[in-house]
Every structure is written in structure tokens, then in C-alpha cells.
């Protein structure tokens, strides 16, 4: 039996895979939507910071 997927981790994975934030699969306004968006922004922000440093 597998546990329910973690929306935060799904958002992080989506950002690493280059999936845009608009692709959030959860209903807008739900807790899962907010968690997914937070995870996505965390990774996307780190990626952008690294790119701006010229890495």
C-alpha cells in the first residue's frame, strides 16, 4: 500500500521537471493547491537564483 502523494513534494518535482506553476493539478483554493504551489515556488526560486548567478 502506497501513501497518498505529498502535494508539496509533487510541486517540487514539477518545478525540477520544468512544469509551469499553472499546471497545478489541485483545485484552486484547496490546501493541496497551496502546498503544491509552495513546493513548486521553493524549487523554481532556487533554480532561478542559480541561473542568475551564471551557474
N, C-alpha and C positions, 0 to 999 in steps of 0.2 A: 504494500500500500504506500503510495507516494503522498506526501503532504501537499496541501494547496500551494500553488506557486506564490511567491512573495512579490507583490506589485513593485516594491522598491527595487528589488534585485532585477525584475523584468525591465524596469525603466533604465537601470544602469546598463544592462546588456544591450538594450535597444540603442542607447547612445554610442556604445562601443562599436556597434554594427552599422552606425551611420543612419539609423532610422530616425526621422524627424519627430519632434515632440508632438506634432499634430496627429501622429499615428497612435496616440494613447488609446488603448482598446477599452478602457473603462468609461462608464457613464460619467459625464461632466458633473461635478458637484459631489461625487461619492468619495469616500475615504480612500478607496483603491486608486481612483483617478489622481488624487492628491499625492499619494505615496509614489505612484509610477512617475508622476511629473517631477517630484523631488529627486528621485533616483536618477532620472534622465538628466536633470539640470546639474546634479553633482558631477557626473562624468563628463557631460558636454562642456561644462565650465572648465574642468581640468584640461580637457583636450584643447580648448581654445587658448587657455593660458600657455600651454606648451607650444602651440603653433605661433603665438605672438612673440615667444622668446626665440624663435628661429630654430627650434629643435627639429 
